Amino acid sequence: MTRPSLRKALEAGQFVTAPGIHDMISAVIANKVGFDFVYSSGYWGTASVEGLPDAGITTYTEMLQRLKALSRTCDAGIIADADTGFGGLLNVAHTVRGYVSAGATGIQMEDQSFPKKCGHTPNKQVIPSAEMEQKIKVACDARDGADTLIIARTDAKAMEGFDAAVERLLRYRDAGADVVFLEALDTEDEMRAACARIDAPMMANMADGGRTPILPASTLKEIGYSMAIFPAITGLAAAAAVETALNTLKTTGTSQSPDVPLFDFEEFNTLIGFPEVWEFEKKWADLPEAAE
């Protein structure tokens, strides 16, 4: 299967909208709805698999396994969260090679110090910009000609201010980052100012419940962004639906309620591949070895 190329999409002037996919149920639904690109979030992968916060707990090995599962399940091009690169320069190179092999069309790394935290929560710290520039150079080299973009994120606004964060992204661009990402902007005016000052493809983080205003793709494109991730949409939607369903079951004693829309079970079986299992069983069931 040939996945969409993030590089080719941006070069063609396509505005990329990528929903966050927090589990494989969301992945098969995304296939049904149809998205060219999806986002694999460290926050939501950790919450979904471990029930834990995005606070530097998840390892490279765990993130890689989740990326491999998403790559196996999802048809879209995958923009993958690589946190801080999971260590020093050697770790960054190892991470990029692993993510490229797993099928990532974009790899996002941030300039936080370890242990990192969700970009929309307090008490973050950042590494010196020169250290992040080296990480970007190593990341670009480690992809070894693969058509995978390196996305450089800065969390410096909270500690160093808006102007310093912009200057960091300009340096990250010059270090080789294909796309840059100023995390946790507070207003639309800041978003417009960042896009006006940074001559590079810009990514917006439309994290529902976070600090940055949620704007439609058409407005983001007009502001000057090239792409946007919506990392929380499936996770928060699923959590709200599950809470409604469980409250209904607890109070009424049944799952059947007009307040609880349930996905069609037969269609869900199809989405996760049961027809292929049944065809396999039909093909091989009559063999003597199977009868024995």
N, C-alpha and C positions, 0 to 999 in steps of 0.2 A: 504494500500500500504506500502510495506517495502522499505525504502530508503537505499541506500548504506551507510555503516558505515565508517566514516573517520578513526576511530581507526583501524578497520580491514584492510582497504586499506594500511595504513602506516605500520602496523605490517607485512603485506604480501610483503612489499617492492615495492608496486605500487607507481610510481611517479604521484602525483595528480595535474592535470591542471584544474583550475577552472575559467571560464570566469565570469566577473562581469555582473549581470543582473539588469538593471536599471529600467525596467518597465515590465508589464505583457505581452506585445507583444514580447519582447525579451525572456521572459520565455517560451512562447509556441513555439517559433522558436528553442530555446535550446532543448526542448523536441523532436522536429522533427529531429534535427541534432544528438542529443544523447550525453549527457555528464553525467558522473557519479556524478560530483560535480559542484556546481555553487557558486558564491560569492555574497552576499548581501551587497553592499557598502553604507556606510553612506553618502559619498560625492555624489554618483550618485543617490541615492534615494532622497536626499534633492534637488538636481538639477532637477530631473525629476518631482517630485511632487510639489515642491514649487518654482522652478526657483531661488533658493537662494544658497549662498556659504556654504561650509562645514566649519562652524566657530562656532560650539557649539550652533547653533540655534535649531536644531531638538531635540525633547524631547524623552524620553523613550517610552511614549505611542504611538507617531507617528512611531517610528522605529519598535515597536512591531506589529503595524497594518500592516506595509509594509511587515514584515517577515511573518505574517499570510497569507497575500494575495499571497506571493511567494510560501509558503508551500502548499497552496491550489492548485496553478496553476502548479507548477514545479514538475517533477518526480525525480529530482536529489537530492542528499544530499546537504544540504545548510550550507555553512560556513558564519556566520553572524557577521557583524561589530557591536560591542557594545560600540564603542567609549571609554570613560573612565569608563564605568559602570554607568554613569549618576548620580554621586554623591559619597557619602561616602560608608562605608562598608555595611550598611543596604540596600542602593540603589543597590550595586553590587549583593547582595544576591537576591534581588527582580528581578533584571534584568536577572540573570542567570536562576532563576526558570521560569520566563516568556518565555525566549528564548527556554529553554528545552521543555516546554509545547507546544510551537509553532512549534517545529520540527527541531531545529538547530542541526546539527551533529558536528559543531565546533563553538566556540564563541571566537571572537577576542577582546581583551581589550588592551588599550595603557596606557602609563605612563605620558601622558600630563596632565598639570593642566587645570582647567576650566577657560574660555571657550577654548575648544580644536580647532585645525585648521587642515586642510589637511596637511598630512605629507610631501608634496612636495612644500609647501609654506613657506614664512618666518615668523619670530616673534613667533615661538613656545616656550613654556616653559614646563618643566617637574617637576613632584612631586619628593620628596625624594624616593630613591629606597626602603627603608624600608616600606614606605607607600604602594608602589605598591606590595611588597611582601605580605603584609597583604591582599590586594585586591585579589591576586591570591589564597591565602589560603581560603578566604571566598568563592570565586567563585568555587573552587574545592569541597568544602563542600556543597555548595548550590545545586549542580547538583544531589546530593542525590542518587548516584549510577547509574545515567543515562549514556548511552554510548555516551557522548558528550565531545569533547576535549576542553580544555582551551588553547587558543593561546595568548601568552603574547608578546606585541610589545613594543619596546622602540624607542622613538624619540630623545634620548639623544645625538646622534652623533653631531647634529648641535650646541648644546650648550656646551657639555662636551668633545667632541672628540671621536674618534673611540675606543680607548682602554677602556674608561669609559663605552661606550655603550656595548661593549662585556662583561665587568664585570657585568653590570646590568643584561644581559640576563643569565649569569651563575647563578646569585642569583635568578632570576625568575624561572629558571629550578629547582633549589633546593627547591624553595617554592611550587613546584608542577605543574608548567605549563607543558603541554604535548608537545607543539610546541612553538618555539620562533621565533621572527621576528624583525630583525634590519632594521628599516625604513630608506629610503633615502640614501642608499649607492651610491657613485658617480662613481665608477669604477669597472671593473671586478676583478681587483686585490684585492680591498676591499672585494668583495663578496667571493672570494676564501679564504682570510685570516680569515674572520668571520666564515666560515664553518669549517676551519681547527682548530680553537680555541674553538669552542663551540660544546661540545659533547651532542647534543640533536637534535631532528628533527627540521629542519630549513625551514621557509617559505620565499619565494622570492616574492617581490611585483613588477610585471611587468606593471607599470603604464605608458601607452603611453603618452609621453609629459612631464613625470616627470624627476627626477634627475638620476634614476638608469638605466643603459644600458638595453635594451630589448634583451634578449637572448632566443633561443629556448629551449623547455623543455629538449631536449637531453643534451644540454650543461649545463643547470642548474643541472640536475641530476649528471652529471660528476663532477661538481664543489663540490657537496656534499649536495645540497638542497633535501628535501623530497617532497616539494610541491610548487606550484606557483599560485598566483592569477593574473588575467589580468583584473583589475577592470574597466578600461576605455574603453575596446574594443567595447562593444555594444553602450554605450553612445556616443562616438566620431564618430563611424560609422553611427549611426542614425542621428546625427547632420549634418554630411557631406552630407548624402543622402537627408535630408530634405532641406538643403540649395540649393542643385542642383535642386531639384524638384521645389522649389518655384521660383528660378531665371528663370527657364525654363518657368513656367507658366506666370511670370510677363513679360517676353520678347516676348513670342510667343502667349500667350493667350489660350494655351491648355496644358493639362496634357500628351498628347500623343507625345512622343519623344523618339528616340533611346538613348538619353542621360539620360533618366529617367526610369530605370527598376522598374516595379511595381509588387509586389507580387500578385499571382493569388487570386482573390477575393473569388472564390468558395472554394479554399483550405483553405484560411484564416477563412472563416465561419466554416469549419470543425475543424480547430485547436482550436477555442475558444468555440466549443461545440454547435453550432446551430443544428446539426442533432439530438442531444438528445432533444432539445426543440421541434423540429418538430415531433419526435416520441411521446413525451408527449402529444402534441396537438392532434395527430392522435388517441392516446389511449383514451383520455378523451372527445374528441369533440362530440361523439354520445350519451353521457349520457343525460338524460332528464334535469338534473339540468343545464348542459351547454347550452342546447337549450333555456331554460327559461331565 
